[in-house]
Amino acid sequence: MGSFSKLAGVDILVTGHTGFTGSWACHWLHRLGARVHGLALKPKTSPNIFDVTGAIDVLASHTIGNINDFTTVRTCVKKHKPKLILHLAAQPLVLESYADPVGTYMTNVQGTVHLLEAARLSEHVSGILCITTDKVYENRSWIHPYRENDRLGGADPYSASKAAAELVIASYRASLPSWGRQMTIDCARGGNIIGGGDWSDNRLIPDFVRATANDAALEIRNPSATRPWQHVLCLIDGYLTLLERMLAAESGPGQAWNFGPDIDDCVPVKSVLDHLAAAWKPAQIVYGKAVQHEAQLLVLDSTKARQTLGWRPRWGLGQTLQATAEWYRSFYQDRSAVAQITLDQIDRYRGV
Ligand SMILES: NC(=O)c1ccc[n+]([C@@H]2O[C@H](COP(=O)([O-])OP(=O)(O)OC[C@H]3O[C@@H](n4cnc5c(N)ncnc54)[C@H](O)[C@@H]3O)[C@@H](O)[C@H]2O)c1
């Protein structure tokens, strides 16, 4: 793994910094000596990782604002002059996208346009990494892993909004010469991201955590559904690799990158629940009816990231679930310890 020493002292804007991935990314970047700026809405859940780990304290600036408003985005980029942008802000939930397709498309597509445009207009920005998802691929129900140049699609509004954002990104990338602008615009596609500090609705780990913490039943819709589970730090490791590479001007106009888990870590929901029961405590499970469209497993081929970037997931599923259980266990035993656990896990992942 790179030491990411080139990121020290660099101004980096993280959109979505108040969220699950964003908070972990801010802590890691701060640990590297980067000057971290944030732009996002207020944390949505209570509790939330941003507040419980004191992430505000590691920020050089903290803007609460909506990326659907171009002036907000433009003002933030103009004021803080980031050299690099990690674009995480999104409506990231499939079920919420059925409830609010308009809001999902606004944030995930138009919000991305606003960010790319603000970056284009700022002479300081030299690279943007947009986080999309493995769900951008048209699911062709085949067993082969999907490669970066496979066809995009999306059967639900969330997936389609992220695929649409990828088209916008590709068009910005292709238009840079017409604007006489040099900049890298990469995008990263990962799977089901897990780790401590996620309390979103309708995600397996947060649902498990809420049920066990409240001694309530956990409703599982599809225990045999196989998903590509990954620790949030595996993904952020990939994101930082791409950001650092942008500084060395090795990245050209940019491209798409898959960051998937090892195939052995694509396991059914039921196995994850069994692991968590052993690593923390069992939940009372009730099996409900599957709702709406549940895509069959889609596996990412991450050969490009492995061969070009030297990236690979450093934690397999066992370590991922141990670390996740450790984080929540510590939160429910003594909240004041969880900020330190977060930093310890980052250092453990980095091997320092
Ligand atoms: N968690 C996963 O399993 C997963 C998997 C693949 C891709 N992703 C992608 O990773 C990114 C981060 O996901 P997460 O799980 O950390 O999500 P999260 O819900 O924890 O955080 C989302 C962040 O985006 C911000 N945000 C949402 N709407 C906004 C708006 N209109 N204006 C400004 N900020 C806004 C929120 O305030 C929050 O800071 C998203 O782009 C998501 O699509 C997540």
The ligand as an SDF file (V2000), in Angstrom:
LIG
                    3D

 44 48  0  0  0  0  0  0  0  0999 V2000
  -22.3960    2.4570    1.2570 N   0  0  0  0  0  0  0  0  0  0  0  0
  -22.3900    1.6590    0.2030 C   0  0  0  0  0  0  0  0  0  0  0  0
  -22.6050    0.4380    0.3060 O   0  0  0  0  0  0  0  0  0  0  0  0
  -22.0470    2.2040   -1.1570 C   0  0  0  0  0  0  0  0  0  0  0  0
  -21.8160    1.2980   -2.2100 C   0  0  0  0  0  0  0  0  0  0  0  0
  -21.4530    1.8030   -3.4740 C   0  0  0  0  0  0  0  0  0  0  0  0
  -21.3540    3.1670   -3.6530 C   0  0  0  0  0  0  0  0  0  0  0  0
  -21.6020    4.0330   -2.6090 N   0  0  0  0  0  0  0  0  0  0  0  0
  -21.4740    5.4560   -2.8770 C   0  0  0  0  0  0  0  0  0  0  0  0
  -20.5580    6.0160   -1.9420 O   0  0  0  0  0  0  0  0  0  0  0  0
  -20.9430    7.3530   -1.6190 C   0  0  0  0  0  0  0  0  0  0  0  0
  -21.0300    7.5240   -0.1150 C   0  0  0  0  0  0  0  0  0  0  0  0
  -22.0010    6.6320    0.3890 O   0  0  0  0  0  0  0  0  0  0  0  0
  -22.2980    6.5050    1.9460 P   0  0  0  0  0  0  0  0  0  0  0  0
  -22.7440    5.1160    2.1660 O   0  0  0  0  0  0  0  0  0  0  0  0
  -21.1600    7.0490    2.7190 O   0  0  0  0  0  0  0  0  0  0  0  0
  -23.5670    7.4680    2.0800 O   0  0  0  0  0  0  0  0  0  0  0  0
  -24.1080    8.3470    3.3080 P   0  0  0  0  0  0  0  0  0  0  0  0
  -25.5910    8.4080    3.1420 O   0  0  0  0  0  0  0  0  0  0  0  0
  -23.5770    7.8670    4.6020 O   0  0  0  0  0  0  0  0  0  0  0  0
  -23.5090    9.7800    3.0150 O   0  0  0  0  0  0  0  0  0  0  0  0
  -24.0030   10.5720    1.9610 C   0  0  0  0  0  0  0  0  0  0  0  0
  -23.4180   11.9630    2.0990 C   0  0  0  0  0  0  0  0  0  0  0  0
  -23.9050   12.7410    1.0100 O   0  0  0  0  0  0  0  0  0  0  0  0
  -24.4370   13.9530    1.5240 C   0  0  0  0  0  0  0  0  0  0  0  0
  -25.5250   14.4230    0.6640 N   0  0  0  0  0  0  0  0  0  0  0  0
  -26.6300   13.7500    0.2780 C   0  0  0  0  0  0  0  0  0  0  0  0
  -27.4040   14.5600   -0.4720 N   0  0  0  0  0  0  0  0  0  0  0  0
  -26.7450   15.7500   -0.5790 C   0  0  0  0  0  0  0  0  0  0  0  0
  -27.0350   16.9870   -1.1970 C   0  0  0  0  0  0  0  0  0  0  0  0
  -28.1370   17.1510   -1.9370 N   0  0  0  0  0  0  0  0  0  0  0  0
  -26.1520   18.0030   -1.0570 N   0  0  0  0  0  0  0  0  0  0  0  0
  -25.0110   17.8360   -0.3310 C   0  0  0  0  0  0  0  0  0  0  0  0
  -24.6910   16.6980    0.2850 N   0  0  0  0  0  0  0  0  0  0  0  0
  -25.5470   15.6630    0.1680 C   0  0  0  0  0  0  0  0  0  0  0  0
  -24.9450   13.6030    2.9070 C   0  0  0  0  0  0  0  0  0  0  0  0
  -25.0800   14.7900    3.6830 O   0  0  0  0  0  0  0  0  0  0  0  0
  -23.8330   12.6850    3.3770 C   0  0  0  0  0  0  0  0  0  0  0  0
  -22.7610   13.4720    3.8570 O   0  0  0  0  0  0  0  0  0  0  0  0
  -22.2480    7.6230   -2.3570 C   0  0  0  0  0  0  0  0  0  0  0  0
  -21.9550    8.2900   -3.5600 O   0  0  0  0  0  0  0  0  0  0  0  0
  -22.7730    6.2280   -2.6450 C   0  0  0  0  0  0  0  0  0  0  0  0
  -23.6220    6.1990   -3.7570 O   0  0  0  0  0  0  0  0  0  0  0  0
  -21.9400    3.5740   -1.3660 C   0  0  0  0  0  0  0  0  0  0  0  0
  1  2  1  0
  2  3  2  0
  2  4  1  0
  4  5  1  0
  4 44  2  0
  5  6  2  0
  6  7  1  0
  7  8  2  0
  8  9  1  0
  8 44  1  0
  9 10  1  0
  9 42  1  0
 10 11  1  0
 11 12  1  0
 11 40  1  0
 12 13  1  0
 13 14  1  0
 14 15  2  0
 14 16  1  0
 14 17  1  0
 17 18  1  0
 18 19  2  0
 18 20  1  0
 18 21  1  0
 21 22  1  0
 22 23  1  0
 23 24  1  0
 23 38  1  0
 24 25  1  0
 25 26  1  0
 25 36  1  0
 26 27  1  0
 26 35  1  0
 27 28  2  0
 28 29  1  0
 29 30  1  0
 29 35  2  0
 30 31  1  0
 30 32  2  0
 32 33  1  0
 33 34  2  0
 34 35  1  0
 36 37  1  0
 36 38  1  0
 38 39  1  0
 40 41  1  0
 40 42  1  0
 42 43  1  0
M  CHG  2   8   1  16  -1
M  END
$$$$
